[in-house]
Amino acid sequence: MLTIALPKGRIAQETMELMAEIFNAEFKFESRKLILETPKFTFLNVRNQDVPTYVEYGAADLGVVGLDVITEKELNVLDLLDLQIGKCKVAIGIKKGDKLDWSRPDIKIATKMVNITKNYFAKKAVGVEIIKLYGSIELAPLVGLADAIVDIVETGTTMRENGLIVAEEIMKSSAHLIANKNSFFEKKSEILDLYSKLKEAVEKRA
C-alpha cells in the first residue's frame, strides 16, 4: 500500500485522471474528504505547499507537486518524474510602463518564493530587499510596497488584469512525482512499478 499526497485543485484532478488511465478505475475525493482509500493506494488531499513536507517526514510515500515548490522548499526528497501537468512559470512582474533598473541598490521584490527569488538575484549579483507576502502579490507594485514581484504565471491574465507585465522569466515549472527516501528503499518495487506506469502514460500523452 502506497500513500500519495496530492495538492488540492487542478493538479490533484489531473493526477487522478492519469491514475484512472493507468489502472482503468475512477479515483475521486468525496466532497470535503481529505483521505481517499483504494485497494492499492491511500491518497491525501493537502495544500500544495505542504506536499513536500508530508513526503519528507514520511507521512506520505509519494507526492505530486510543482517543481517551483520543490525548489523553494529545498527539502530532502527524491524527484522521480516530471508528469508534464500543471505547467506554469515563475516570473518577475512589474507595473506596465515601468522598467527595472538592475543597477539600483535598493530594489524591493514582493513574493512568497523567498529562496527562488534570493538565489536568482544572487546569481545576477543584484542586491534586493525581499518582502514576503502570502497572497494578492500583484497589489504590491500598485501601492508602492515593492518595485516588482516574483510569482507563478500560467497564462499571464492575472498580471495583465492588474496592470502588470512579465519582465523576466526565472524558471519553468510543472508537477513532479516525488518520493520519501526511506519509502523508496522499503517499498522500491511498488514505487518503481507505479513510476514506470506513470512514465509510460506521460510519454503517450506527449
NUFI-298890 format. One record per atom (N, C-alpha, C): atom name; x, y, z. Coordinates in pm, 1 decimal, decimal comma. Layout:
# NUFI-298890
{CA {X Y Z}}
...
END
This chain:
# NUFI-298890
{N {85,1 -120,6 0,0}}
{CA {0,0 0,0 0,0}}
{C {88,0 124,7 0,0}}
{N {63,1 212,7 -96,3}}
{CA {137,6 338,0 -104,4}}
{C {47,5 454,6 -63,9}}
{N {103,4 548,6 11,4}}
{CA {31,1 671,1 45,9}}
{C {85,8 784,8 -40,0}}
{N {-5,8 853,3 -108,7}}
{CA {33,5 958,0 -203,7}}
{C {-32,2 1090,5 -165,3}}
{N {49,7 1193,6 -142,8}}
{CA {-2,8 1326,7 -110,9}}
{C {-24,4 1405,1 -240,3}}
{N {-146,0 1455,6 -256,3}}
{CA {-179,6 1533,4 -375,6}}
{C {-219,3 1675,1 -334,6}}
{N {-183,2 1774,8 -416,4}}
{CA {-223,8 1911,7 -383,6}}
{C {-368,7 1934,4 -423,2}}
{N {-441,8 2009,7 -343,0}}
{CA {-581,8 2036,6 -374,7}}
{C {-592,1 2112,2 -506,7}}
{N {-700,3 2085,1 -580,9}}
{CA {-724,2 2162,3 -703,8}}
{C {-687,7 2088,4 -830,8}}
{N {-644,6 2167,1 -930,7}}
{CA {-629,0 2115,3 -1066,5}}
{C {-524,5 2004,2 -1078,0}}
{N {-411,5 2019,4 -1007,4}}
{CA {-305,9 1917,1 -1019,8}}
{C {-354,7 1782,9 -965,2}}
{N {-429,0 1786,2 -852,9}}
{CA {-484,6 1661,7 -796,8}}
{C {-577,1 1596,6 -898,2}}
{N {-663,2 1678,4 -960,1}}
{CA {-759,1 1626,3 -1057,6}}
{C {-687,1 1563,5 -1177,6}}
{N {-584,8 1634,1 -1228,2}}
{CA {-511,5 1582,0 -1344,9}}
{C {-430,7 1456,6 -1309,5}}
{N {-380,9 1450,5 -1185,2}}
{CA {-308,4 1329,9 -1140,9}}
{C {-404,8 1212,2 -1132,7}}
{N {-522,6 1237,0 -1077,8}}
{CA {-626,0 1132,3 -1068,3}}
{C {-664,6 1081,4 -1207,7}}
{N {-670,2 1173,4 -1304,0}}
{CA {-703,1 1133,1 -1442,4}}
{C {-593,2 1044,2 -1499,4}}
{N {-467,8 1078,3 -1470,7}}
{CA {-354,8 993,7 -1513,5}}
{C {-364,9 855,2 -1450,5}}
{N {-394,7 852,0 -1320,2}}
{CA {-407,7 724,7 -1248,3}}
{C {-523,9 642,8 -1304,6}}
{N {-633,1 712,2 -1338,4}}
{CA {-750,1 642,8 -1395,3}}
{C {-714,7 577,7 -1529,0}}
{N {-634,5 648,6 -1608,8}}
{CA {-588,1 592,9 -1737,9}}
{C {-507,3 464,9 -1715,5}}
{N {-418,8 470,0 -1615,7}}
{CA {-327,4 358,1 -1590,3}}
{C {-401,3 235,8 -1536,0}}
{N {-488,4 259,4 -1437,8}}
{CA {-549,4 147,9 -1365,5}}
{C {-693,2 118,2 -1408,6}}
{N {-741,0 196,3 -1504,5}}
{CA {-877,2 175,0 -1556,3}}
{C {-980,3 172,2 -1443,0}}
{N {-968,7 270,7 -1353,1}}
{CA {-1060,6 282,2 -1239,1}}
{C {-1074,6 429,1 -1205,8}}
{N {-1183,7 463,9 -1139,3}}
{CA {-1204,2 605,1 -1104,3}}
{C {-1142,9 635,8 -968,4}}
{N {-1070,3 746,6 -961,1}}
{CA {-1012,6 794,1 -835,5}}
{C {-1069,1 933,4 -809,4}}
{N {-1145,1 947,6 -703,4}}
{CA {-1208,6 1077,5 -678,2}}
{C {-1231,0 1099,2 -528,6}}
{N {-1188,8 1215,4 -479,8}}
{CA {-1216,7 1250,1 -340,7}}
{C {-1363,9 1286,8 -326,4}}
{N {-1427,5 1237,1 -220,0}}
{CA {-1567,5 1273,7 -194,5}}
{C {-1572,3 1411,1 -129,6}}
{N {-1654,3 1498,1 -182,9}}
{CA {-1676,9 1636,3 -136,1}}
{C {-1560,0 1692,5 -55,0}}
{N {-1573,1 1696,8 77,9}}
{CA {-1469,0 1761,4 159,7}}
{C {-1371,5 1663,2 224,2}}
{N {-1378,3 1537,6 186,4}}
{CA {-1290,2 1438,7 249,9}}
{C {-1144,9 1461,8 208,2}}
{N {-1055,0 1440,1 303,5}}
{CA {-912,5 1464,4 279,4}}
{C {-835,0 1334,7 255,8}}
{N {-901,3 1219,4 275,2}}
{CA {-835,6 1089,6 254,0}}
{C {-922,5 1005,4 161,3}}
{N {-857,8 945,5 63,1}}
{CA {-926,5 851,4 -26,3}}
{C {-850,9 719,1 -19,1}}
{N {-920,7 612,7 22,6}}
{CA {-854,6 482,0 33,1}}
{C {-903,8 391,1 -78,1}}
{N {-809,6 328,1 -148,2}}
{CA {-841,5 230,6 -252,8}}
{C {-761,4 105,1 -219,6}}
{N {-786,8 -6,8 -289,7}}
{CA {-714,1 -129,8 -254,2}}
{C {-561,1 -116,2 -258,1}}
{N {-508,1 -34,5 -350,5}}
{CA {-361,8 -24,2 -364,0}}
{C {-302,8 103,4 -306,4}}
{N {-385,7 207,6 -294,4}}
{CA {-332,9 339,1 -257,7}}
{C {-418,5 410,1 -153,2}}
{N {-351,4 494,7 -75,6}}
{CA {-422,1 592,3 8,1}}
{C {-379,3 730,0 -42,3}}
{N {-476,1 811,3 -80,7}}
{CA {-446,2 946,1 -128,7}}
{C {-478,1 1046,9 -18,9}}
{N {-389,1 1144,3 -0,8}}
{CA {-411,9 1253,9 94,3}}
{C {-430,5 1382,0 14,0}}
{N {-532,4 1458,0 48,5}}
{CA {-559,6 1584,1 -21,7}}
{C {-511,4 1698,4 66,0}}
{N {-395,6 1757,4 31,8}}
{CA {-334,0 1858,4 119,2}}
{C {-303,6 1986,8 41,8}}
{N {-265,4 2090,5 113,2}}
{CA {-228,5 2215,5 47,5}}
{C {-102,3 2195,0 -34,6}}
{N {-98,4 2258,5 -150,4}}
{CA {13,1 2247,5 -243,6}}
{C {148,3 2262,1 -173,1}}
{N {162,5 2368,5 -92,6}}
{CA {289,9 2397,1 -27,0}}
{C {329,0 2289,5 74,5}}
{N {230,5 2212,3 121,8}}
{CA {257,5 2112,8 227,0}}
{C {295,0 1974,8 172,9}}
{N {274,7 1952,1 43,2}}
{CA {300,3 1818,6 -13,8}}
{C {442,7 1771,0 15,9}}
{N {548,2 1850,1 -13,1}}
{CA {684,3 1800,2 12,3}}
{C {710,9 1771,5 160,1}}
{N {643,6 1845,5 249,1}}
{CA {663,2 1824,0 393,0}}
{C {606,6 1688,4 433,9}}
{N {485,9 1655,7 385,9}}
{CA {426,4 1524,0 413,8}}
{C {518,8 1413,1 364,3}}
{N {580,4 1434,7 248,4}}
{CA {668,4 1332,1 189,5}}
{C {800,6 1325,0 264,8}}
{N {860,8 1439,1 292,3}}
{CA {991,3 1438,4 360,3}}
{C {982,8 1370,7 496,5}}
{N {873,0 1395,1 570,1}}
{CA {860,4 1339,1 704,7}}
{C {796,9 1200,2 706,8}}
{N {768,0 1144,7 588,8}}
{CA {722,7 1006,3 581,6}}
{C {574,2 984,3 606,6}}
{N {495,4 1091,1 617,4}}
{CA {350,5 1075,0 631,3}}
{C {291,1 1027,9 498,3}}
{N {363,9 1054,5 389,9}}
{CA {327,5 1003,1 256,8}}
{C {452,7 944,0 193,2}}
{N {434,2 834,0 119,8}}
{CA {548,4 773,1 49,3}}
{C {584,1 854,5 -73,7}}
{N {479,7 904,9 -140,6}}
{CA {496,7 978,7 -265,6}}
{C {414,9 1106,8 -259,7}}
{N {447,8 1199,8 -347,5}}
{CA {368,7 1322,4 -357,9}}
{C {375,4 1374,6 -499,6}}
{N {280,5 1458,9 -532,8}}
{CA {281,9 1526,6 -662,8}}
{C {278,5 1675,5 -633,4}}
{N {380,7 1746,0 -682,4}}
{CA {389,9 1888,8 -650,7}}
{C {473,1 1960,4 -756,8}}
{N {448,4 2089,9 -769,8}}
{CA {520,0 2169,0 -870,6}}
{C {668,8 2178,7 -841,9}}
{N {747,4 2183,6 -948,3}}
{CA {892,8 2197,8 -935,3}}
{C {927,8 2327,1 -861,2}}
{N {843,7 2430,0 -877,4}}
{CA {868,1 2556,4 -806,4}}
{C {864,0 2536,2 -654,7}}
{N {770,0 2451,8 -608,3}}
{CA {757,6 2426,4 -463,7}}
{C {877,8 2344,9 -414,5}}
{N {918,4 2244,7 -494,0}}
{CA {1035,0 2162,0 -457,1}}
{C {1159,0 2251,2 -446,6}}
{N {1176,6 2339,4 -544,7}}
{CA {1293,3 2428,3 -547,7}}
{C {1290,2 2526,2 -431,0}}
{N {1172,5 2580,7 -402,9}}
{CA {1159,0 2680,3 -295,2}}
{C {1182,9 2618,4 -158,0}}
{N {1127,1 2497,9 -136,7}}
{CA {1132,7 2435,9 -3,3}}
{C {1270,1 2378,2 28,1}}
{N {1345,5 2340,5 -75,8}}
{CA {1480,0 2282,1 -58,5}}
{C {1476,9 2164,4 40,2}}
{N {1377,4 2076,8 24,2}}
{CA {1361,8 1964,2 116,4}}
{C {1435,2 1839,8 66,5}}
{N {1449,9 1746,3 156,4}}
{CA {1528,7 1626,0 129,8}}
{C {1437,5 1513,0 77,6}}
{N {1396,4 1524,0 -48,5}}
{CA {1310,4 1422,5 -110,2}}
{C {1370,2 1381,1 -244,9}}
{N {1322,3 1268,8 -297,6}}
{CA {1368,2 1223,7 -430,0}}
{C {1272,1 1274,4 -537,1}}
{N {1326,5 1338,6 -638,2}}
{CA {1246,4 1387,3 -751,3}}
{C {1250,5 1277,5 -859,0}}
{N {1137,1 1209,2 -879,6}}
{CA {1137,2 1090,6 -966,8}}
{C {1098,0 1118,3 -1111,4}}
{N {995,4 1204,1 -1131,0}}
{CA {940,3 1213,2 -1266,7}}
{C {865,7 1344,2 -1289,2}}
{N {889,7 1405,7 -1404,1}}
{CA {812,0 1522,1 -1447,0}}
{C {684,0 1469,2 -1512,0}}
{N {569,8 1499,4 -1450,6}}
{CA {441,5 1446,9 -1500,4}}
{C {383,5 1530,3 -1615,0}}
{N {449,8 1642,0 -1646,5}}
{CA {408,1 1727,3 -1759,5}}
{C {265,2 1781,9 -1744,5}}
{N {221,9 1800,5 -1619,9}}
{CA {90,9 1863,2 -1596,1}}
{C {112,7 1984,7 -1506,1}}
{N {10,7 2070,2 -1496,9}}
{CA {21,4 2189,3 -1412,3}}
{C {135,0 2279,9 -1454,7}}
{N {152,7 2295,6 -1586,6}}
{CA {266,1 2375,1 -1636,0}}
{C {245,6 2524,2 -1609,6}}
{N {353,2 2588,4 -1566,5}}
{CA {349,9 2732,4 -1541,2}}
{C {493,6 2781,1 -1539,2}}
{N {512,6 2907,6 -1508,1}}
{CA {649,0 2957,1 -1491,6}}
{C {654,4 3051,5 -1372,2}}
{N {773,4 3066,8 -1318,8}}
{CA {797,0 3165,6 -1213,7}}
{C {858,4 3285,2 -1284,2}}
{N {799,0 3404,1 -1266,1}}
{CA {844,4 3520,5 -1340,8}}
{C {845,7 3645,1 -1254,6}}
{N {920,2 3744,0 -1303,5}}
{CA {922,7 3876,2 -1239,8}}
{C {815,7 3960,6 -1307,1}}
{N {730,4 4022,2 -1226,7}}
{CA {626,0 4110,0 -1280,0}}
{C {648,8 4253,5 -1235,7}}
{N {628,0 4347,3 -1329,2}}
{CA {641,3 4489,7 -1295,3}}
{C {519,7 4564,8 -1347,9}}
{N {501,0 4687,4 -1299,6}}
{CA {391,1 4770,6 -1345,8}}
{C {410,4 4802,7 -1492,9}}
{N {301,7 4794,8 -1570,0}}
{CA {307,4 4827,7 -1712,7}}
{C {364,0 4968,9 -1727,8}}
{N {461,9 4983,3 -1815,9}}
{CA {523,0 5115,6 -1835,7}}
{C {648,3 5136,4 -1751,6}}
{N {666,4 5052,9 -1648,7}}
{CA {787,7 5061,9 -1565,0}}
{C {901,9 4983,6 -1628,0}}
{N {1023,9 5015,5 -1586,0}}
{CA {1140,0 4934,8 -1622,1}}
{C {1218,8 4912,0 -1494,7}}
{N {1274,8 4791,8 -1481,3}}
{CA {1356,0 4765,0 -1362,1}}
{C {1498,8 4809,7 -1388,3}}
{N {1548,9 4892,8 -1300,9}}
{CA {1687,5 4937,5 -1310,7}}
{C {1772,3 4846,4 -1221,8}}
{N {1839,7 4748,9 -1287,0}}
{CA {1914,8 4649,0 -1211,0}}
{C {2034,4 4708,3 -1137,0}}
{N {2072,7 4829,7 -1173,4}}
{CA {2190,6 4888,6 -1107,8}}
{C {2154,9 4954,9 -974,5}}
{N {2024,1 4971,3 -950,2}}
{CA {1981,7 5032,9 -823,7}}
{C {2015,4 4943,5 -703,9}}
{N {2058,2 5002,2 -593,9}}
{CA {2097,9 4918,4 -479,5}}
{C {1980,2 4878,9 -388,9}}
{N {1862,7 4933,1 -416,3}}
{CA {1753,6 4915,0 -318,7}}
{C {1624,3 4861,9 -383,1}}
{N {1637,5 4767,9 -476,3}}
{CA {1517,6 4713,5 -542,2}}
{C {1438,4 4630,9 -439,9}}
{N {1308,2 4657,3 -433,4}}
{CA {1222,5 4581,2 -341,8}}
{C {1139,4 4482,8 -424,3}}
{N {1143,7 4354,8 -384,6}}
{CA {1069,2 4249,3 -454,4}}
{C {972,2 4184,1 -357,0}}
{N {844,4 4182,2 -392,5}}
{CA {743,4 4113,2 -309,5}}
{C {719,4 3974,0 -366,8}}
{N {715,8 3874,1 -278,7}}
{CA {698,7 3735,6 -325,8}}
{C {665,8 3643,8 -209,2}}
{N {611,4 3525,8 -242,4}}
{CA {602,8 3421,2 -140,2}}
{C {715,7 3320,5 -162,1}}
{N {790,9 3336,7 -274,2}}
{CA {900,5 3244,3 -307,5}}
{C {1034,4 3307,7 -273,8}}
{N {1062,5 3312,0 -146,2}}
{CA {1180,1 3383,8 -97,3}}
{C {1310,8 3321,4 -146,6}}
{N {1324,0 3188,9 -137,0}}
{CA {1450,5 3123,6 -174,7}}
{C {1478,1 3133,3 -324,4}}
{N {1375,0 3107,7 -405,9}}
{CA {1392,3 3117,6 -551,9}}
{C {1435,1 3259,2 -588,8}}
{N {1369,3 3358,5 -528,8}}
{CA {1399,3 3499,3 -558,3}}
{C {1541,8 3535,0 -515,6}}
{N {1574,8 3497,4 -392,2}}
{CA {1707,8 3527,9 -336,3}}
{C {1818,3 3467,3 -423,9}}
{N {1801,4 3339,0 -460,6}}
{CA {1903,2 3270,6 -540,1}}
{C {1915,9 3329,3 -680,4}}
{N {1802,4 3366,7 -739,0}}
{CA {1803,9 3421,6 -875,0}}
{C {1879,2 3555,3 -878,9}}
{N {1847,3 3643,4 -784,1}}
{CA {1912,5 3774,8 -784,6}}
{C {2057,8 3766,6 -739,6}}
{N {2089,7 3668,2 -654,9}}
{CA {2229,8 3648,0 -614,3}}
{C {2314,0 3609,1 -735,4}}
{N {2256,6 3522,7 -822,8}}
{CA {2329,8 3481,8 -944,9}}
{C {2353,4 3601,6 -1036,5}}
{N {2259,9 3695,9 -1034,7}}
{CA {2274,5 3815,6 -1118,8}}
{C {2359,0 3923,1 -1049,8}}
{N {2400,6 3892,5 -925,9}}
{CA {2478,3 3987,0 -844,9}}
{C {2404,3 4119,2 -827,1}}
{N {2272,1 4107,5 -805,2}}
{CA {2188,1 4225,6 -782,0}}
{C {2138,2 4220,4 -637,2}}
{N {2157,9 4328,9 -565,3}}
{CA {2111,0 4334,1 -426,5}}
{C {1963,4 4372,1 -421,8}}
{N {1883,3 4290,5 -354,0}}
{CA {1739,9 4321,2 -343,1}}
{C {1692,5 4306,9 -198,3}}
{N {1586,7 4378,8 -168,5}}
{CA {1517,9 4359,6 -40,6}}
{C {1394,0 4277,4 -70,8}}
{N {1380,5 4161,6 -5,9}}
{CA {1266,6 4073,3 -33,7}}
{C {1159,8 4092,8 73,3}}
{N {1038,4 4120,2 25,9}}
{CA {924,7 4137,1 116,5}}
{C {835,6 4014,4 99,5}}
{N {821,9 3935,3 205,4}}
{CA {742,3 3812,3 195,1}}
{C {593,4 3842,1 211,1}}
{N {516,6 3798,3 110,9}}
{CA {370,6 3808,3 116,8}}
{C {312,3 3668,6 97,7}}
{N {187,8 3650,4 139,8}}
{CA {125,1 3518,3 129,1}}
{C {14,5 3514,0 24,6}}
{N {-23,7 3628,5 -29,2}}
{CA {-129,7 3630,7 -130,0}}
{C {-148,8 3771,2 -184,3}}
{N {-231,5 3783,8 -290,9}}
{CA {-257,4 3913,6 -357,0}}
{C {-127,2 3988,8 -384,4}}
{N {-28,4 3914,9 -434,2}}
{CA {105,8 3971,4 -453,4}}
{C {105,2 4083,0 -558,3}}
{N {12,3 4071,7 -655,8}}
{CA {5,9 4171,9 -764,0}}
{C {-18,0 4313,8 -711,9}}
{N {-76,3 4323,2 -592,0}}
{CA {-103,3 4455,4 -533,3}}
{C {24,1 4534,2 -502,0}}
{N {129,9 4462,9 -466,0}}
{CA {249,4 4527,0 -409,6}}
{C {306,8 4640,9 -495,6}}
{N {327,4 4620,8 -628,0}}
{CA {381,8 4731,9 -707,5}}
{C {279,7 4844,3 -727,9}}
{N {151,4 4809,7 -722,2}}
{CA {46,8 4908,5 -747,5}}
{C {33,9 5009,0 -633,9}}
{N {65,8 4967,3 -512,2}}
{CA {51,7 5056,6 -396,5}}
{C {187,6 5104,2 -342,8}}
{N {293,8 5074,6 -418,9}}
{CA {426,2 5123,8 -380,6}}
{C {497,3 5042,8 -273,7}}
{N {445,2 4924,1 -242,7}}
{CA {511,6 4838,4 -143,4}}
{C {640,5 4779,3 -201,4}}
{N {639,9 4751,4 -332,7}}
{CA {756,5 4690,0 -397,8}}
{C {771,0 4743,4 -540,1}}
{N {892,5 4727,7 -593,9}}
{CA {916,9 4767,5 -733,1}}
{C {872,0 4658,6 -829,6}}
{N {875,5 4535,9 -782,3}}
{CA {842,7 4422,0 -868,5}}
{C {796,2 4306,2 -782,0}}
{N {740,2 4203,7 -848,1}}
{CA {700,4 4082,3 -776,9}}
{C {765,8 3962,1 -843,3}}
{N {776,4 3854,1 -769,0}}
{CA {811,5 3723,3 -826,6}}
{C {695,4 3631,8 -793,3}}
{N {634,7 3574,7 -898,2}}
{CA {514,0 3494,8 -875,3}}
{C {498,0 3390,7 -984,9}}
{N {403,9 3299,5 -960,8}}
{CA {367,6 3198,1 -1059,6}}
{C {284,0 3263,4 -1169,4}}
{N {315,0 3230,7 -1293,4}}
{CA {236,6 3280,1 -1406,7}}
{C {194,1 3159,9 -1490,5}}
{N {63,5 3146,5 -1512,8}}
{CA {15,7 3040,5 -1602,8}}
{C {-12,9 3099,3 -1740,0}}
{N {-111,0 3188,3 -1746,7}}
{CA {-143,8 3249,4 -1876,0}}
{C {-102,3 3396,7 -1880,3}}
{N {-75,6 3454,1 -1764,3}}
{CA {-40,7 3596,4 -1757,1}}
{C {-162,3 3686,0 -1738,7}}
{N {-282,9 3625,3 -1739,1}}
{CA {-407,4 3703,2 -1729,6}}
{C {-415,4 3782,3 -1599,5}}
{N {-383,5 3717,2 -1486,1}}
{CA {-395,1 3785,2 -1356,1}}
{C {-305,6 3908,9 -1352,5}}
{N {-183,6 3894,0 -1402,8}}
{CA {-93,3 4009,2 -1404,8}}
{C {-150,1 4120,1 -1493,0}}
{N {-191,1 4082,2 -1614,8}}
{CA {-243,8 4182,8 -1709,1}}
{C {-364,6 4256,1 -1651,8}}
{N {-455,3 4179,6 -1589,2}}
{CA {-576,7 4239,4 -1533,2}}
{C {-544,8 4337,7 -1420,0}}
{N {-427,8 4321,4 -1359,2}}
{CA {-387,6 4410,6 -1250,2}}
{C {-282,9 4512,7 -1294,7}}
{N {-271,7 4531,9 -1426,4}}
{CA {-182,8 4636,0 -1479,4}}
{C {-35,1 4604,2 -1470,4}}
{N {-2,3 4472,8 -1464,7}}
{CA {138,1 4431,6 -1459,5}}
{C {176,9 4358,4 -1587,7}}
{N {306,6 4351,3 -1613,6}}
{CA {357,0 4272,4 -1726,3}}
{C {471,8 4183,7 -1676,6}}
{N {497,4 4075,8 -1750,9}}
{CA {609,9 3987,7 -1718,1}}
{C {737,5 4053,0 -1770,3}}
{N {830,4 4080,3 -1678,8}}
{CA {956,1 4145,1 -1718,4}}
{C {1064,2 4042,2 -1749,8}}
{N {1060,0 3930,4 -1679,9}}
{CA {1165,3 3828,7 -1697,4}}
{C {1117,0 3695,6 -1641,4}}
{N {1153,7 3587,8 -1710,5}}
{CA {1117,6 3453,2 -1662,6}}
{C {1231,8 3397,1 -1580,2}}
{N {1198,9 3343,2 -1462,9}}
{CA {1302,5 3285,1 -1375,9}}
{C {1317,0 3135,3 -1400,0}}
{N {1203,9 3062,7 -1403,5}}
{CA {1210,0 2917,6 -1426,7}}
{C {1075,8 2865,0 -1476,3}}
{N {1082,2 2754,2 -1547,3}}
{CA {959,1 2683,9 -1586,4}}
{C {928,0 2580,4 -1479,1}}
{N {798,6 2552,8 -1461,4}}
{CA {760,4 2455,5 -1359,8}}
{C {648,2 2366,7 -1411,8}}
{N {644,6 2245,7 -1361,4}}
{CA {531,9 2154,1 -1386,1}}
{C {528,5 2058,8 -1267,5}}
{N {424,4 1977,0 -1259,5}}
{CA {409,0 1887,4 -1144,1}}
{C {503,8 1767,7 -1155,0}}
{N {573,7 1738,6 -1046,6}}
{CA {668,6 1626,3 -1042,1}}
{C {621,7 1523,5 -939,5}}
{N {656,7 1397,9 -965,1}}
{CA {635,3 1290,4 -867,9}}
{C {758,3 1285,1 -777,8}}
{N {736,3 1298,6 -646,3}}
{CA {848,1 1293,1 -551,8}}
{C {828,2 1177,0 -454,9}}
{N {938,4 1132,3 -394,3}}
{CA {931,1 1017,2 -302,9}}
{C {1008,3 1045,1 -175,1}}
{N {960,1 987,3 -66,8}}
{CA {1032,9 985,0 59,6}}
{C {1150,4 887,7 43,0}}
{N {1268,5 928,1 90,1}}
{CA {1388,7 845,4 67,7}}
{C {1378,5 707,1 131,5}}
{N {1328,0 700,0 255,8}}
{CA {1313,8 569,0 322,8}}
{C {1211,9 481,9 250,3}}
{N {1098,7 542,9 214,4}}
{CA {993,9 467,4 143,2}}
{C {1048,1 409,9 13,4}}
{N {1133,3 488,4 -54,0}}
{CA {1186,0 443,5 -182,7}}
{C {1263,3 312,3 -167,4}}
{N {1332,9 297,0 -55,9}}
{CA {1407,5 172,7 -34,2}}
{C {1317,6 62,5 22,1}}
{N {1227,5 99,4 112,9}}
{CA {1141,7 -1,6 175,8}}
{C {1033,4 -53,5 80,9}}
{N {985,3 33,0 -8,1}}
{CA {875,4 -6,1 -99,3}}
{C {917,0 11,9 -244,8}}
{N {1043,4 -20,8 -270,0}}
{CA {1102,9 9,1 -401,4}}
{C {1025,4 -50,7 -517,1}}
{N {988,2 -178,0 -506,5}}
{CA {922,4 -243,4 -621,2}}
{C {786,5 -179,3 -649,9}}
{N {709,4 -147,8 -542,2}}
{CA {577,4 -84,0 -561,6}}
{C {592,9 55,1 -624,3}}
{N {691,6 130,9 -572,8}}
{CA {712,6 266,7 -623,5}}
{C {760,5 264,2 -768,5}}
{N {854,5 174,5 -798,3}}
{CA {906,0 166,5 -935,9}}
{C {799,6 117,6 -1033,5}}
{N {711,5 31,3 -985,4}}
{CA {601,3 -16,7 -1069,5}}
{C {509,6 101,0 -1108,0}}
{N {472,0 181,4 -1007,1}}
{CA {387,3 297,9 -1033,6}}
{C {461,9 399,5 -1120,4}}
{N {589,4 421,1 -1088,8}}
{CA {671,5 515,1 -1165,8}}
{C {673,3 478,7 -1314,0}}
{N {696,7 349,4 -1343,9}}
{CA {707,0 308,6 -1485,2}}
{C {572,5 322,6 -1557,3}}
{N {462,9 294,2 -1485,6}}
{CA {329,3 309,6 -1545,7}}
{C {298,3 456,9 -1573,1}}
{N {333,4 543,2 -1476,7}}
{CA {311,2 687,1 -1494,3}}
{C {397,6 742,0 -1608,3}}
{N {523,1 695,2 -1612,1}}
{CA {617,2 741,2 -1717,6}}
{C {561,9 705,5 -1855,4}}
{N {511,6 585,7 -1867,2}}
{CA {454,5 539,2 -1994,9}}
{C {332,6 624,3 -2033,7}}
{N {245,8 651,9 -1935,8}}
{CA {125,2 732,2 -1961,4}}
{C {160,8 874,5 -2002,0}}
{N {262,3 930,3 -1935,6}}
{CA {306,9 1066,8 -1967,7}}
{C {365,8 1071,8 -2109,3}}
{N {445,4 970,4 -2142,9}}
{CA {507,3 966,0 -2275,7}}
{C {402,6 948,5 -2386,7}}
{N {297,5 871,8 -2356,8}}
{CA {188,2 853,5 -2454,1}}
{C {117,4 984,1 -2484,6}}
{N {101,9 1065,3 -2379,9}}
{CA {31,9 1194,1 -2395,1}}
{C {116,1 1297,2 -2469,7}}
{N {248,0 1279,4 -2466,5}}
{CA {338,9 1381,8 -2522,1}}
{C {321,0 1398,1 -2672,9}}
END
